[in-house]
């Protein structure tokens, strides 16, 4: 069924009694988008909510989930929890096979899955983690900013100074971000950047912990200013940027519980490097394999040893698979070292020119090529900024460097120019076109291409 945006009435909801459509006296259990029976508040049943933060750019119709956090609250014990799920976790998406977990939302929206992206994301989490997912809340960047600004900003204890000159804006450019360590007051824009930047040693895992920190801060600010009783009315004003399948009765119950649950009773966890194994798929994508015997104790502790929902999850990789993944990483590192050595031996001098409107692309590409073993002697802008395709100009016939560059930039034969008669200290000039993305950008952009995060260099 298509997603229905439930706009809440602007009533005085706290002082009004609402019937519970899922009371114990109701003989027909109500199911949610994931197919699970929804919790009965009168029976104080546990409720699990999938929070989806989506990275939707102005030119995109559908988006992957940038953030996935599974929230849980148990009215019977007054305890709650939040579990951050890494977007690169390699899992089974029901009906689609093995993919990154963050592609479930995109697939559900793009393919017209019943309930859309949220429903498929809920079912994917439910299938792989073995707990029912009852509801979802989906927030885009503007919705997040709006929530924080509506509260008047939040207070955050920043554990370390963060300098991210390449923080991405929403139009494929940069919006540099800097924040000092210490107690900071953040508005919506700064809170979003703080929650999204990956410019720390722990990258995505640090990012997940900061996102949880911001959620705690939002809760504390809402309680401090007495906003909790007004949540249903506030929710109605956010219908354009925050979508959910929570009914009014659920929001009221959750608002009441938020007053009763103390910060000490909220558990938090991240599925991080201690519970995963780095792995390269057969398409070359760098992903994280879940180690289920490490994840299971966390699930049991936070979700009170729930019974698995639906079919059993994908089995834990056996030691042979883990060893294969590690051997694959070592072999790839050795191969890259051999490529770099061959490039250094040939000694081709490379000039990189930016033929696009993307600032700093020449510098970034030059840094990347140096990491691969190339000798880049100069970089800067090209003669114009509207090259649709990358062009390579070969002056001296350095064949191996030319082959590797052709692979990295995916240059067609007709865009490789030979100028052997031109006297120059340069061996090869690369003019970057709009068709090029750095490999690390490709790894984040889509799971649906064979070149996802891997360039297959020719052997030296």
Secondary structure, DSSP 8 states (H G I E B T S, - for coil): ----------S-GGGS----TT-TT-SS--B-TTS-B---GGGT--EEEEEEEE---TT-SS--EEEEEEEEEETTTTEEEEEE--TTEEEEETTTEEEETTHHHHHHHHTT-TTHHHHHHHHHHHHHH-S---EEEEEEHHHHHHHHHHTT-EEEEESS-EEETT-B-TTSSB--EEE-SEEEEE-HHHHHHHHH---STTHHHHHHHHHHHHHHHHHHHHHHTT-GGGHHHHHHTTTTTEEE---HHHHHHHHHHHHHS-GGGEEEEE--GGGEEEEE-TT--EEEEE-HHHHHHHHHHHTTS----SS-------HHHHHHHHHHHHHHHHHHHHHHHHHHHHT-EEEEEE-SS-TTHHHHHHHHHHHHT-EEEEEEE-S-S--SS-EEEESS--HHHHHHHHHHHT--GGGEEE-TTS--S-SEEEEE-TT---HHHHHHH-SSSTTSS-------
